[in-house]
Amino acid sequence: MSAKEKAKAKAEQIVGKAVQKTARMRGKKTTEDKGAALGLRGKARARKEKAKDFFKK
């Protein structure tokens, strides 16, 4: 996994979690769901990169 893609995936996960927690505190369900989706997108990106590395071997 390239360092750039790895950092991008981790950043999406962190931002998603922060948005989700902030929205939960403010009681904004829609924004909370958007934060959760962003976090899942980051996890999916990381898994995709790991799969690419696995098949390169």
N, C-alpha and C positions, 0 to 999 in steps of 0.2 A: 504494500500500500504506500503510495507516495505520501510524503510528509504533508504536502499541501492539502490533499484530499482528506487525510486523517485529521488535520486541524480543522478543516471545514466541517466535517462530521461531528467532531467534539464540540465545536462552537454552536452548531445547531442544537445539539442536545442541551447544552448549558443555557442558551437563550430560551429555548422552549420551556425548560423547567422553571426559569426565573419568571417568564411571562405567566405561566400556569399558576405559580404560587402567588404572584402579585394580584392576578385576577381573582383568585379564590378569596384573598383577603378583602378585596373590594366588592365581592359578590357579583362579579360579571361572568356569567356562565359561558357566553359565546366566546369571549376572549380566552377564558380558561381552556376551552376546547381547541382553540387555535394554537395555544401554547403546547398542548398535548400533541397535536398533530405535527408541530414543528419538531418536537423532541423525537417523535417516532420517525420522522423523515431523516433525522440525523442518525438514528440507530440503523435504519435501512441502508443509508449510504455507507456506514461503516461495515455492515455485513456484506454489501456488494463488493467493496474493496477487498475484504478478506477472502471472499470467494474467488475474485480475480487472481489474487496472490496464490491461492491454493492450486488453481489450475495451471498457473505458469510453471510450477515445479515439474 
